[in-house]
Amino acid sequence: MKAEENPGTTARHGALSAAARWRLPFSRQAWRGPAGSWIGAGAGSSMDFADHRNYMPGDDPRHIHWQAYARSGALTMKLYRAEVSPMVDIAVDVSASMTFTPAKALRTDELLAFCVASADRTAAPLRIHAVAGRKVAMLSVEEVRAGRWRERLPALTGETGVAPVMPPWRAGALKILISDLLFPGDPFPLMSSLVVGAGIGIVLAPTLAEESDLAWRGNAELTDCETAAVRRQRVDDGLAERYREAYGRHFALWREAGRKRGVLFARVPCEGALAAVLGGEALVAGAVEAVA
């Protein structure tokens, strides 16, 4: 009998297949950061000439602009655009709704592994946090790469049904939130936090088709996956229609907040292979781009 594959291994396979076709949108701006392989906005040693300034004692004579000296007699220095690796900060929502079904838990793990693989391929300095309500915990990047992060996840208990508090984003970083966004409240404060200090903000929302509609009718006993509170409810066509409308309005508000704040927002279906579904809304929204 074939042994059951570890969920972390399954997620990694899906993520690597996706990372062969797509990557995070690194080409959307020039980056500042540690030395690396991306053309940035600072002065450095890449081959792209950016500007010049007056020579100062101690400057590297290899960068003296000798042609300008021949014309003017003044020593000036060539400045080149810096070669940098963009910083990548990731926050993954670990509230109970994110593991509501095995498919949703897998898609969440795949999205996290995809973001890590994409960052690794550019040698980007990486930082990852788990968030749940008012609790935030830093995750080991190595354990995330190995697919063991859920096993080592600290208990993040606190208020339920509230927007997660964001980690301390690094200025100028590419900042990614992976969350289903199934909590009440105004989306603008959270979206605004993703663009503080410049950089790029991205929200990737794993979405279950079954969450958008009430496909059953009659008396039901409903259990809140976050609080375990039980509610008895009769579901009829009228209630189902109101639910569909409220669900649609909820994500319309998030999409509008992303548009106004300049955050790249995409819902990522939990159904289908990650490599296939990233070519839909995520690509259209600019949250991913094709691998060159």
C-alpha positions in Angstrom: 0.0 0.0 0.0 1.3 3.4 -0.9 2.0 5.6 2.1 -0.1 8.8 2.4 1.9 11.8 1.3 2.7 14.5 3.9 0.5 17.6 3.4 3.5 19.8 3.5 5.1 17.8 0.6 1.9 17.9 -1.4 1.7 21.7 -1.0 5.4 22.0 -2.0 4.8 20.0 -5.2 1.9 22.2 -6.2 3.8 25.4 -5.3 6.9 24.4 -7.3 4.7 23.6 -10.3 3.1 27.1 -10.0 6.5 28.8 -9.5 7.8 27.3 -12.7 5.1 29.4 -14.6 4.4 32.4 -12.3 6.3 34.6 -9.8 5.5 37.4 -7.5 5.3 40.8 -9.4 8.9 41.8 -8.9 9.1 43.8 -12.2 6.5 46.3 -11.1 9.0 48.7 -9.6 12.7 49.4 -9.0 13.9 48.1 -5.7 16.1 49.3 -2.9 17.7 46.7 -0.7 20.7 44.3 -0.1 23.0 43.5 -3.0 21.3 41.0 -5.3 20.2 40.4 -8.9 17.4 43.0 -9.4 18.0 46.5 -10.8 17.1 48.9 -8.0 16.7 52.6 -7.4 20.0 53.3 -5.5 23.6 53.8 -6.6 25.6 50.7 -7.1 27.7 48.7 -9.5 25.4 47.4 -12.2 26.0 48.3 -15.8 23.1 50.7 -16.2 24.3 54.4 -16.0 22.0 56.5 -13.8 23.6 59.9 -13.1 26.9 61.6 -12.1 28.3 63.7 -9.3 31.4 65.6 -8.4 34.5 63.5 -7.5 35.3 63.3 -3.8 38.6 62.0 -2.2 38.4 58.3 -1.7 36.1 57.6 -4.6 36.9 54.6 -6.8 38.8 56.0 -9.8 37.4 53.3 -12.0 34.1 55.2 -11.9 35.5 58.6 -12.9 33.7 60.0 -16.0 36.9 60.5 -18.1 35.0 61.7 -21.2 33.3 64.5 -19.1 36.8 65.3 -17.7 38.2 65.7 -21.2 35.4 68.1 -22.0 35.3 70.2 -18.8 38.4 69.5 -16.9 36.3 68.7 -13.8 36.4 65.2 -12.2 33.0 63.7 -11.9 31.8 60.2 -10.9 29.5 57.9 -12.8 26.6 56.6 -10.7 25.0 53.3 -11.6 21.7 51.9 -10.6 22.1 49.4 -7.7 21.7 45.7 -8.1 19.4 44.7 -5.3 17.2 41.9 -4.1 13.7 43.1 -3.1 12.7 42.2 0.4 9.6 40.0 0.8 7.4 40.0 3.9 4.6 37.4 4.2 1.7 37.2 6.7 -0.4 34.1 6.7 -3.7 34.0 8.4 -4.0 30.9 10.6 -7.5 31.5 12.0 -9.8 28.4 12.0 -11.6 29.3 8.8 -8.4 28.9 6.8 -8.5 25.2 7.5 -12.2 24.8 7.2 -11.8 22.0 4.6 -8.7 20.0 3.6 -8.9 21.7 0.2 -8.7 25.2 1.7 -5.9 24.2 4.1 -3.9 22.8 1.2 -4.5 25.9 -1.0 -3.3 28.1 1.9 -0.2 26.0 2.3 0.4 26.1 -1.4 0.1 29.8 -1.6 2.6 30.3 1.2 5.0 27.8 -0.4 4.6 29.5 -3.8 5.5 32.9 -2.3 8.5 31.5 -0.6 9.7 29.6 -3.7 9.3 32.8 -5.8 11.2 34.8 -3.3 14.0 32.2 -3.1 14.4 32.2 -6.8 15.4 35.9 -6.7 17.5 35.5 -3.5 15.1 37.9 -1.8 15.5 38.5 2.0 12.4 36.8 3.4 10.4 37.2 6.6 7.2 35.3 7.5 4.6 35.8 10.2 1.5 33.9 11.2 -1.4 36.1 12.3 -4.7 35.2 14.0 -6.9 38.0 15.5 -4.7 40.1 17.7 -1.9 37.6 17.8 1.3 37.6 15.6 4.1 35.1 15.6 7.3 34.9 13.5 7.8 31.7 11.6 11.0 29.9 10.8 11.6 30.3 7.1 13.4 26.9 7.0 10.4 25.2 8.6 8.1 26.8 6.0 10.4 25.6 3.2 10.3 22.1 4.7 6.5 22.1 5.1 6.8 21.7 8.9 5.6 25.1 10.0 2.1 24.0 11.1 3.6 21.4 13.4 5.7 24.1 15.1 3.1 26.8 15.0 2.7 28.4 18.5 -0.8 28.7 20.0 -2.3 31.9 18.7 -5.3 32.4 20.8 -7.2 35.7 21.2 -10.2 37.5 19.8 -12.0 35.6 17.1 -14.0 37.0 14.2 -11.8 40.2 14.0 -9.4 41.5 11.4 -5.9 40.1 12.0 -3.2 42.5 13.3 -0.5 42.9 10.7 3.2 42.3 11.5 5.7 45.1 11.4 6.2 45.3 7.6 9.6 46.4 6.4 9.7 49.7 4.5 10.0 49.2 0.7 9.2 45.5 0.9 6.9 43.4 -1.2 4.2 42.7 1.4 1.9 39.8 1.0 -1.2 38.8 3.1 -2.6 35.3 2.6 -6.1 35.4 4.2 -9.7 34.3 3.3 -10.8 37.7 4.7 -13.8 36.1 6.3 -14.1 38.6 9.2 -16.3 41.7 9.6 -15.1 45.3 9.6 -13.8 48.0 7.4 -11.1 46.7 5.0 -9.4 50.1 4.5 -7.2 50.0 7.7 -5.7 46.7 6.8 -5.3 47.5 3.1 -3.6 50.8 4.1 -1.1 49.0 6.3 0.1 47.1 3.3 1.3 50.3 1.5 2.9 52.2 4.4 6.6 52.7 3.8 6.2 52.2 0.0 6.9 48.8 -1.6 4.1 46.7 -3.0 1.1 45.3 -1.1 -0.6 42.1 -2.2 -3.6 40.2 -0.8 -4.1 36.5 -1.9 -7.4 35.2 -0.7 -8.0 31.4 -0.9 -11.7 31.0 -1.7 -14.0 28.0 -1.5 -16.8 27.9 -4.0 -19.1 26.3 -1.4 -18.6 29.3 0.9 -20.4 31.6 -1.6 -23.7 29.9 -1.5 -26.0 28.0 0.8 -26.7 24.9 -1.3 -29.1 23.2 1.2 -32.5 24.1 2.6 -34.3 23.3 5.8 -33.5 23.2 9.5 -29.8 23.1 10.3 -27.5 23.3 13.3 -24.7 25.6 12.5 -21.3 25.6 14.3 -19.1 28.7 14.1 -15.6 27.3 13.1 -13.9 30.1 15.0 -15.8 30.1 18.3 -17.5 26.7 18.3 -20.8 28.5 19.1 -23.9 26.6 17.9 -26.9 28.2 16.2 -30.1 26.6 15.0 -31.3 28.1 11.8 -33.9 27.4 9.1 -32.5 28.0 5.7 -35.0 28.9 2.9 -34.6 30.5 -0.5 -34.9 34.1 0.9 -32.2 33.6 3.5 -30.0 31.9 0.8 -30.4 34.9 -1.5 -29.6 37.4 1.3 -26.5 35.3 2.1 -25.3 35.4 -1.5 -25.8 39.1 -1.7 -23.9 39.8 1.6 -21.0 37.5 0.5 -20.8 39.4 -2.8 -20.8 42.8 -1.1 -18.2 41.7 1.4 -15.6 40.9 -1.3 -16.7 43.9 -3.4 -15.6 46.1 -0.5 -12.3 44.4 -0.2 -11.7 44.8 -4.0 -12.6 48.5 -3.8 -10.4 49.1 -0.8 -7.5 47.4 -2.7 -8.1 49.6 -5.7 -8.2 52.8 -3.7 -5.1 52.0 -1.7 -3.1 50.6 -4.6 -3.0 47.0 -3.2 -3.0 44.1 -5.6 -6.0 42.0 -4.6 -6.9 38.5 -6.0 -9.1 35.7 -4.8 -7.5 32.3 -5.5 -10.0 29.4 -5.9 -9.3 26.3 -3.8 -10.5 24.1 -6.6 -8.0 23.2 -9.4 -4.3 23.1 -9.6 -2.5 26.2 -8.2 -0.5 26.6 -11.4 -3.7 26.8 -13.4 -5.8 29.1 -11.1 -3.0 31.7 -10.7 -3.3 32.4 -14.4 -6.8 33.7 -13.7 -7.7 36.6 -11.4 -4.3 36.8 -9.8 -2.6 37.3 -13.1 -5.2 39.9 -14.3 -4.9 41.8 -11.0 -1.1 41.9 -11.3 -0.6 39.9 -8.1 1.6 37.4 -10.1 3.4 37.7 -13.4 4.7 35.1 -15.9 8.2 33.8 -15.4 10.4 35.3 -18.1 
